[in-house]
Every structure is written in structure tokens, then in C-alpha cells.
Amino acid sequence: MTLVKIARPRINMNLDNMMTNFFDERSQASLRNSIWRPAMDARENTKNYELAFSLPGFEKDDIAVSMKNNSLTLKAEKAEVKEDEGVKHLAREIARGSYERTIELPENVNADKISAEYKSGILTLSIPKTKEALPKEIPVIVK
């Protein structure tokens, strides 16, 4: 049997180093410049598609949904917080800025009947299927 030695990363639990890294402005700048992409869930049932987006902290007026051809576009913008004079941020992890996402929908959707609900930071879009796409029941006659 051969044993393979695995190098494990060393974790420095020194409180001074942790606090220095936490309050380091370069670390905070990299957090602010990271890509912001809210989470999305997509579901399908027999009558419609449902998309749910996590957009906590947004107001209803900050969110716009549009449809062109079979492309659904979600845009949201959270304005940058004004800096108060004499205040130094120690950490800034709450995402701000603009977000845009376009999703190609299948041909079998009824774009005129899309509905949107925004509740508790979750935007839910209900996208009905066309009548042609709905399952059809065929009666069976017993002779």
C-alpha cells in the first residue's frame, strides 16, 4: 500500500491578522467590484413556467421586467449609498449597482398574460403556456 501525503492549508487563527484582513480597504474594494448576480429558481408545471428571483432590499420601482420576442429581461438597480462625512465603512458586503438578466423562453408561452409579484424580497414571474402547449385529455370510450 502506498500512502500519499496531502498538504493541508494552514489556517492562521490569529485575531490580529483576521481583523487586519477584515478592515483592509483592498479586500473591501474586491468585494464591491465582484459580479453581482441574484439567485433564481425556475419551475414548470402543466399550465405555466415560474421564475423566482432573490432581490432583497429593492423597492418595487427599482425593478423592471420586459418581454421582446421570446426573451424576458429583468433589470434592477440599487443606488449606491451616499457616504456620510466623517464615517468610515469597516465592511461593505451588501450588493449595490445595476443588474440585468435576459432569459430565452420557449415558443409555447403566452407573453400577454405574464404576471409579476414582489413580496419579501422575492420577485415571482408566472408565465402561462399557450393553449396549444397545455396537456389535452382524450376521453376513452368503453364499448
C-alpha positions as a Python dict, from the first residue, in 0.01 Angstrom:
ca = {
    (1, 'M'): (0, 0, 0),
    (2, 'T'): (127, 348, -89),
    (3, 'L'): (44, 643, 129),
    (4, 'V'): (15, 981, -35),
    (5, 'K'): (93, 1285, 173),
    (6, 'I'): (-161, 1563, 127),
    (7, 'A'): (-65, 1918, 213),
    (8, 'R'): (-343, 2080, 410),
    (9, 'P'): (-381, 2456, 401),
    (10, 'R'): (-265, 2627, 717),
    (11, 'I'): (-528, 2834, 887),
    (12, 'N'): (-397, 3125, 1088),
    (13, 'M'): (-644, 3191, 1368),
    (14, 'N'): (-453, 3493, 1495),
    (15, 'L'): (-717, 3753, 1583),
    (16, 'D'): (-491, 4044, 1485),
    (17, 'N'): (-444, 3905, 1132),
    (18, 'M'): (-816, 3833, 1096),
    (19, 'M'): (-910, 4189, 1192),
    (20, 'T'): (-641, 4341, 969),
    (21, 'N'): (-773, 4146, 669),
    (22, 'F'): (-1133, 4227, 759),
    (23, 'F'): (-1069, 4601, 770),
    (24, 'D'): (-824, 4610, 479),
    (25, 'E'): (-958, 4851, 214),
    (26, 'R'): (-820, 4637, -71),
    (27, 'S'): (-1027, 4341, 49),
    (28, 'Q'): (-1335, 4560, 70),
    (29, 'A'): (-1274, 4700, -282),
    (30, 'S'): (-1261, 4349, -425),
    (31, 'L'): (-1598, 4273, -261),
    (32, 'R'): (-1753, 4588, -409),
    (33, 'N'): (-1624, 4507, -757),
    (34, 'S'): (-1735, 4146, -758),
    (35, 'I'): (-2002, 4029, -1000),
    (36, 'W'): (-2349, 4062, -855),
    (37, 'R'): (-2598, 3804, -968),
    (38, 'P'): (-2914, 3744, -765),
    (39, 'A'): (-3021, 3383, -725),
    (40, 'M'): (-3301, 3249, -946),
    (41, 'D'): (-3530, 2946, -921),
    (42, 'A'): (-3715, 2817, -1230),
    (43, 'R'): (-4009, 2579, -1216),
    (44, 'E'): (-4256, 2432, -1465),
    (45, 'N'): (-4596, 2278, -1418),
    (46, 'T'): (-4868, 2178, -1662),
    (47, 'K'): (-5009, 2531, -1702),
    (48, 'N'): (-4712, 2768, -1666),
    (49, 'Y'): (-4347, 2842, -1601),
    (50, 'E'): (-4247, 3023, -1284),
    (51, 'L'): (-3930, 3221, -1227),
    (52, 'A'): (-3838, 3348, -879),
    (53, 'F'): (-3554, 3600, -826),
    (54, 'S'): (-3399, 3690, -492),
    (55, 'L'): (-3389, 4072, -482),
    (56, 'P'): (-3380, 4170, -114),
    (57, 'G'): (-3364, 4539, -35),
    (58, 'F'): (-3514, 4653, -364),
    (59, 'E'): (-3820, 4872, -391),
    (60, 'K'): (-4086, 4781, -647),
    (61, 'D'): (-3993, 5085, -858),
    (62, 'D'): (-3628, 4966, -880),
    (63, 'I'): (-3734, 4658, -1080),
    (64, 'A'): (-3834, 4641, -1449),
    (65, 'V'): (-3941, 4335, -1647),
    (66, 'S'): (-3983, 4341, -2025),
    (67, 'M'): (-4054, 4091, -2299),
    (68, 'K'): (-3938, 4110, -2661),
    (69, 'N'): (-3986, 3818, -2899),
    (70, 'N'): (-3928, 3525, -2664),
    (71, 'S'): (-3669, 3700, -2450),
    (72, 'L'): (-3766, 3805, -2100),
    (73, 'T'): (-3539, 4071, -1948),
    (74, 'L'): (-3518, 4160, -1580),
    (75, 'K'): (-3346, 4485, -1480),
    (76, 'A'): (-3293, 4604, -1126),
    (77, 'E'): (-3089, 4888, -982),
    (78, 'K'): (-2994, 4958, -624),
    (79, 'A'): (-2841, 5303, -587),
    (80, 'E'): (-2507, 5346, -417),
    (81, 'V'): (-2544, 5465, -58),
    (82, 'K'): (-2427, 5822, -5),
    (83, 'E'): (-2121, 5847, 212),
    (84, 'D'): (-2176, 6042, 535),
    (85, 'E'): (-1899, 6284, 617),
    (86, 'G'): (-1674, 6154, 891),
    (87, 'V'): (-1795, 5794, 856),
    (88, 'K'): (-1554, 5520, 754),
    (89, 'H'): (-1701, 5190, 638),
    (90, 'L'): (-1542, 4892, 808),
    (91, 'A'): (-1718, 4644, 581),
    (92, 'R'): (-1946, 4675, 275),
    (93, 'E'): (-2086, 4342, 161),
    (94, 'I'): (-2438, 4444, 58),
    (95, 'A'): (-2456, 4442, -321),
    (96, 'R'): (-2540, 4768, -496),
    (97, 'G'): (-2549, 4873, -857),
    (98, 'S'): (-2725, 4752, -1169),
    (99, 'Y'): (-2834, 4405, -1263),
    (100, 'E'): (-2970, 4279, -1593),
    (101, 'R'): (-3055, 3927, -1697),
    (102, 'T'): (-3218, 3803, -2016),
    (103, 'I'): (-3380, 3460, -2031),
    (104, 'E'): (-3486, 3290, -2353),
    (105, 'L'): (-3829, 3143, -2308),
    (106, 'P'): (-3975, 2856, -2510),
    (107, 'E'): (-4209, 2925, -2801),
    (108, 'N'): (-4512, 2795, -2614),
    (109, 'V'): (-4561, 3092, -2374),
    (110, 'N'): (-4839, 3348, -2367),
    (111, 'A'): (-4639, 3671, -2326),
    (112, 'D'): (-4953, 3885, -2291),
    (113, 'K'): (-5055, 3703, -1973),
    (114, 'I'): (-4728, 3717, -1774),
    (115, 'S'): (-4783, 3831, -1416),
    (116, 'A'): (-4533, 3954, -1157),
    (117, 'E'): (-4546, 3964, -777),
    (118, 'Y'): (-4284, 4111, -545),
    (119, 'K'): (-4305, 4003, -184),
    (120, 'S'): (-4046, 3979, 94),
    (121, 'G'): (-3756, 4039, -145),
    (122, 'I'): (-3863, 3769, -394),
    (123, 'L'): (-3983, 3862, -743),
    (124, 'T'): (-4200, 3584, -884),
    (125, 'L'): (-4296, 3579, -1252),
    (126, 'S'): (-4574, 3349, -1364),
    (127, 'I'): (-4552, 3277, -1737),
    (128, 'P'): (-4853, 3087, -1874),
    (129, 'K'): (-4820, 2836, -2153),
    (130, 'T'): (-5026, 2874, -2471),
    (131, 'K'): (-5341, 2667, -2505),
    (132, 'E'): (-5171, 2456, -2771),
    (133, 'A'): (-4898, 2361, -2522),
    (134, 'L'): (-5135, 2257, -2244),
    (135, 'P'): (-5189, 1886, -2199),
    (136, 'K'): (-5504, 1758, -2367),
    (137, 'E'): (-5722, 1489, -2226),
    (138, 'I'): (-5875, 1243, -2467),
    (139, 'P'): (-6181, 1064, -2336),
    (140, 'V'): (-6171, 688, -2358),
    (141, 'I'): (-6499, 523, -2453),
    (142, 'V'): (-6555, 170, -2338),
    (143, 'K'): (-6772, -46, -2567),
}
